[in-house]
């Protein structure tokens, strides 16, 4: 973020540009994750994973050579779409490709990979920025995607349901628009106009209405794309809310820490990345401990 704001070594992006470059990924990722899961159910998680990886690689290459902040914001959104396909597909592969006795441990390893990425990302990004131009932090995705595509082709089985899931276009549209508007309103609430501004309240209110319509439509379907009754289970609902609050805080902390550590304390990009990586320790440790808890 600090580098992108630099008019010489970056794009000369404003604070609003940087906020949206960061948020556009989260916005599309959050809004599209349910759709990504539905597509994995319909076409198989391996195909969905390959499509997501390909989209992520193409968007990363375009982001690396963005001419301005607007182009970067758009390409970051496409990266979020790739992530929305990848994440539910990988979780489906883990849950459906392992024996019930090993499933809890497998999910813990899957979640720990995300924690390791939180730790590794800032350090690798800082190291790249000390030697190369800012676009290198996006190009580094390309060899990672190449390895993942090879692994998907060689190691990931073709997992399908006995009967192909029927897509629910209405449910997909309601979920994407509802989640997208809520996340958009939250982003707007963090701007100088504040949480009481129409720019924040109206999108959130409309998004909640659409999500309510989504819940009603799913509860009436014989085979829902997402069984909303899961939220009546205390452990499921409690775990979901806890993760929501955890990542809500983590995402904000990672955003402002980049400026605080480099701008206030004068740390290099590599040193700032090393400090920020400490946030991942608890994530990895918690994921390894949780399978041992009774009832987890």
Secondary structure, 3 states (H helix, E strand, C coil): CHHHHCCCCCCCCCHHHHHHHHHHHHHHHHHHHHHHHHHHHHHCHHHHHHHHHHHHHHHHHHHHCCCCHHHHHHHHHHHHHHHHHHHHHHHHHHHHCCCHHHHHHHHHHHHHHHHHHHHHHHHHHHHHHHHCCCCHHHHHHHHHHHHHHHHHHHHCCCCCCCCCCCCCHHHHHHHHHHHHHHHHHHHHHCCCCCCCCHHHHHHHHHHHHHHHHHHHHHHCCCCCCCCHHHHHCHHHHHHHHHHHHHHHHHHHHHHHHHHHHHHHCCCCHHHHHHHHCCHHHHHHHHHHHHCCCCCC
